[in-house]
Amino acid sequence: MKTFFYLVCILCPLLLICCTYEDEKLNNVIENSPPINENFRGIESDIILTNIFLNNIENTVGVLVFQSTNKASFKLFNDNGTLWKLQDIADFSSNSNDSILPFAFSPDNFLLVFKCKNITNDNYEIIVNEELGLKKYIKKNDKKFIFETWGKHIESAFSVEFNSQTNPIYSEQSIVSNIIVKDNDKFYYPVQVKDDWLKIKWGENDNWNYGWIKWRSEKKMLIEIFYFA
């Protein structure tokens, strides 16, 4: 009995130390795990994407995309119909425009994307400043812009990026299907958006691999959009 008592006295502190060490390791893993798409980035250095605000797509219906290949100006309006700003797209490259922080922009490629909150008979209601949540309007008859749903916009992108630890690749459009290991050296190309799911492909021509990931969860986007190769 005395021997058992001594063993308990010796082993219990050791077990406590081991458990404490394992808890510290687990907490360290959690604290240092990459976030769910907390910061967006562009595939080229000249792409400007605002950061932590981008994954919030609450109350948006899609995006408004600038589609001119030439330097041009466009008009932004207040909700009462008065002119708020006549904006030259070339001015964005100077980084001096603090009032407009779009969803995505690349001066060299004339890429300009605004989140769209609502569509009325005459206007697109857009977010012109992601940090402030500032809303303005672009006329529907402005031919320099085209509206795209989130699905169409994602499907037209060059590729997407995602956190496979929190958003793994599934073999089917179901979280109970097999999980496919992500190859970080590959590009993942969007194929089809279906509800909250995005079908992707990777590999080479005539030898494509296919899988499914989540592109959104409730009010947040879970992927990064890459516009250019």
C-alpha positions as CSV (number, residue, x, y, z in Angstrom):
1,M,0.0,0.0,0.0
2,K,2.9,2.3,0.9
3,T,4.5,1.6,-2.5
4,F,1.3,2.4,-4.3
5,F,1.1,5.7,-2.4
6,Y,4.6,6.6,-3.4
7,L,3.9,5.8,-7.1
8,V,0.8,8.1,-7.0
9,C,2.9,10.9,-5.5
10,I,5.5,10.6,-8.2
11,L,3.3,10.0,-11.2
12,C,0.6,12.6,-10.6
13,P,2.9,15.6,-10.9
14,L,4.4,14.1,-14.0
15,L,1.0,13.6,-15.6
16,L,0.0,17.2,-14.7
17,I,3.2,18.5,-16.3
18,C,2.6,16.5,-19.5
19,C,-1.1,17.6,-19.7
20,T,0.0,21.2,-19.2
21,Y,2.6,20.9,-21.9
22,E,0.1,19.4,-24.3
23,D,-2.4,22.2,-23.6
24,E,0.2,24.8,-24.2
25,K,1.1,23.1,-27.5
26,L,-2.5,23.0,-28.6
27,N,-3.1,26.7,-27.7
28,N,0.0,27.6,-29.6
29,V,-1.3,25.7,-32.7
30,I,-4.6,27.4,-32.5
31,E,-3.1,30.9,-32.0
32,N,-0.8,30.5,-34.9
33,S,-3.2,28.8,-37.3
34,P,-3.8,30.8,-40.5
35,P,-7.2,32.7,-40.4
36,I,-10.1,32.0,-42.6
37,N,-9.3,34.3,-45.5
38,E,-8.6,37.2,-43.1
39,N,-6.4,39.0,-45.6
40,F,-6.8,39.1,-49.3
41,R,-4.0,39.5,-51.7
42,G,-3.5,39.9,-55.4
43,I,-1.5,37.5,-57.7
44,E,0.4,40.5,-59.1
45,S,2.1,43.2,-57.0
46,D,0.2,46.0,-58.7
47,I,-3.2,44.7,-57.5
48,I,-4.6,46.7,-54.7
49,L,-7.1,44.8,-52.5
50,T,-8.4,46.2,-49.3
51,N,-7.8,43.8,-46.4
52,I,-9.9,42.5,-43.6
53,F,-13.2,44.1,-44.8
54,L,-13.3,42.1,-48.1
55,N,-14.6,38.8,-46.7
56,N,-17.8,40.5,-45.5
57,I,-20.4,40.0,-48.2
58,E,-23.4,40.6,-46.0
59,N,-26.4,42.2,-47.9
60,T,-24.6,42.2,-51.2
61,V,-26.0,40.9,-54.5
62,G,-22.8,40.8,-56.5
63,V,-20.2,43.2,-57.9
64,L,-20.0,46.1,-60.4
65,V,-17.0,45.7,-62.7
66,F,-15.3,48.4,-64.7
67,Q,-15.1,47.0,-68.3
68,S,-13.2,49.7,-70.2
69,T,-9.7,49.1,-71.5
70,N,-8.9,52.8,-71.8
71,K,-8.3,55.4,-69.2
72,A,-11.7,57.0,-68.5
73,S,-13.7,58.8,-65.9
74,F,-17.0,57.9,-64.3
75,K,-19.6,59.5,-62.1
76,L,-20.5,58.6,-58.5
77,F,-23.8,59.9,-57.1
78,N,-25.3,60.5,-53.7
79,D,-28.6,58.8,-52.7
80,N,-30.5,62.0,-53.5
81,G,-29.2,62.0,-57.1
82,T,-26.7,64.7,-56.8
83,L,-23.2,64.2,-58.1
84,W,-20.7,63.1,-55.4
85,K,-17.5,62.7,-57.5
86,L,-16.3,62.7,-61.0
87,Q,-13.6,60.0,-60.8
88,D,-10.8,59.4,-63.2
89,I,-9.7,55.8,-63.0
90,A,-6.0,56.9,-63.6
91,D,-6.1,58.7,-60.3
92,F,-6.2,55.5,-58.3
93,S,-2.6,54.7,-59.3
94,S,-1.3,57.7,-57.4
95,N,-2.6,56.2,-54.1
96,S,-3.8,59.7,-53.2
97,N,-7.5,58.8,-53.3
98,D,-8.5,58.0,-49.7
99,S,-12.2,58.4,-50.2
100,I,-12.5,55.4,-52.5
101,L,-11.3,51.9,-51.4
102,P,-12.9,49.4,-53.8
103,F,-13.1,45.7,-53.5
104,A,-10.3,45.2,-56.1
105,F,-8.2,47.4,-58.3
106,S,-5.3,47.1,-60.6
107,P,-4.2,50.3,-62.4
108,D,-2.1,48.5,-65.0
109,N,-5.0,46.2,-66.0
110,F,-7.8,48.7,-65.6
111,L,-9.4,46.4,-63.0
112,L,-11.9,48.1,-60.8
113,V,-14.5,46.2,-58.8
114,F,-17.1,47.5,-56.3
115,K,-19.4,45.4,-54.2
116,C,-23.0,45.9,-55.2
117,K,-25.6,46.1,-52.4
118,N,-28.7,46.7,-54.4
119,I,-30.1,47.4,-57.8
120,T,-32.9,49.9,-58.4
121,N,-34.7,51.0,-61.6
122,D,-32.0,53.5,-62.3
123,N,-29.0,52.9,-60.1
124,Y,-26.5,50.4,-58.7
125,E,-25.9,50.9,-55.0
126,I,-22.3,50.1,-54.4
127,I,-19.7,50.2,-51.6
128,V,-17.1,52.8,-52.6
129,N,-15.0,52.5,-49.4
130,E,-14.6,49.1,-47.9
131,E,-13.1,50.4,-44.7
132,L,-15.9,52.9,-43.9
133,G,-18.7,51.0,-45.6
134,L,-19.4,54.1,-47.6
135,K,-22.3,53.7,-50.1
136,K,-22.8,55.6,-53.3
137,Y,-24.5,55.1,-56.7
138,I,-23.6,54.4,-60.3
139,K,-26.2,54.9,-63.0
140,K,-27.4,51.8,-64.7
141,N,-26.9,53.5,-68.1
142,D,-23.2,53.9,-67.4
143,K,-21.8,51.5,-70.1
144,K,-18.4,51.5,-68.5
145,F,-19.7,49.1,-65.8
146,I,-21.3,45.7,-65.9
147,F,-23.1,43.9,-63.1
148,E,-22.1,40.4,-62.1
149,T,-23.5,38.0,-59.5
150,W,-20.9,36.6,-57.1
151,G,-21.2,33.3,-58.9
152,K,-20.5,34.7,-62.3
153,H,-17.7,36.9,-61.0
154,I,-15.9,34.0,-59.3
155,E,-16.3,31.7,-62.3
156,S,-14.7,34.3,-64.5
157,A,-11.6,34.7,-62.3
158,F,-8.3,33.2,-63.2
159,S,-7.9,31.2,-60.0
160,V,-8.9,31.1,-56.4
161,E,-7.0,30.6,-53.1
162,F,-8.3,29.2,-49.9
163,N,-7.3,27.8,-46.5
164,S,-7.4,24.0,-46.8
165,Q,-7.2,23.6,-43.0
166,T,-10.5,25.3,-42.4
167,N,-11.9,24.9,-45.9
168,P,-10.8,21.5,-47.3
169,I,-11.3,20.1,-50.8
170,Y,-14.1,17.5,-51.0
171,S,-14.5,15.0,-53.7
172,E,-18.2,15.7,-53.9
173,Q,-20.5,18.6,-53.0
174,S,-20.8,17.3,-49.5
175,I,-18.8,17.6,-46.2
176,V,-19.2,13.8,-45.7
177,S,-17.4,13.0,-49.0
178,N,-13.7,12.2,-49.2
179,I,-11.2,15.0,-48.5
180,I,-8.5,15.7,-51.1
181,V,-5.1,16.9,-50.0
182,K,-4.3,20.3,-51.4
183,D,-1.1,20.8,-53.4
184,N,0.1,24.3,-52.6
185,D,2.2,24.4,-55.8
186,K,-0.9,24.2,-58.0
187,F,-3.3,26.8,-59.3
188,Y,-6.9,26.1,-58.5
189,Y,-9.3,27.3,-61.2
190,P,-12.9,28.0,-60.6
191,V,-15.4,25.9,-62.6
192,Q,-18.9,26.3,-61.2
193,V,-20.6,28.0,-58.3
194,K,-23.5,26.1,-56.9
195,D,-25.1,27.5,-53.7
196,D,-22.3,27.9,-51.2
197,W,-20.1,25.5,-53.0
198,L,-17.4,26.1,-55.7
199,K,-16.3,23.4,-58.1
200,I,-12.5,23.7,-58.8
201,K,-10.0,22.1,-61.0
202,W,-6.3,21.7,-61.0
203,G,-3.6,20.0,-62.9
204,E,-2.9,20.1,-66.7
205,N,-4.9,20.0,-69.9
206,D,-6.4,16.6,-70.6
207,N,-5.5,15.6,-67.0
208,W,-7.6,17.7,-64.7
209,N,-8.5,16.9,-61.1
210,Y,-11.8,18.2,-59.8
211,G,-13.1,18.9,-56.3
212,W,-15.4,21.1,-54.3
213,I,-14.8,23.8,-51.7
214,K,-17.0,26.3,-49.9
215,W,-16.7,29.8,-51.3
216,R,-18.8,31.4,-48.6
217,S,-20.1,30.7,-45.1
218,E,-23.1,32.7,-44.0
219,K,-22.0,36.4,-44.4
220,K,-18.3,35.7,-45.2
221,M,-16.4,34.8,-48.3
222,L,-14.0,31.9,-47.7
223,I,-11.8,32.3,-50.9
224,E,-9.4,34.8,-52.4
225,I,-10.0,35.8,-56.0
226,F,-7.0,36.0,-58.3
227,Y,-7.8,38.0,-61.5
228,F,-4.6,37.5,-63.6
229,A,-2.1,34.8,-64.4
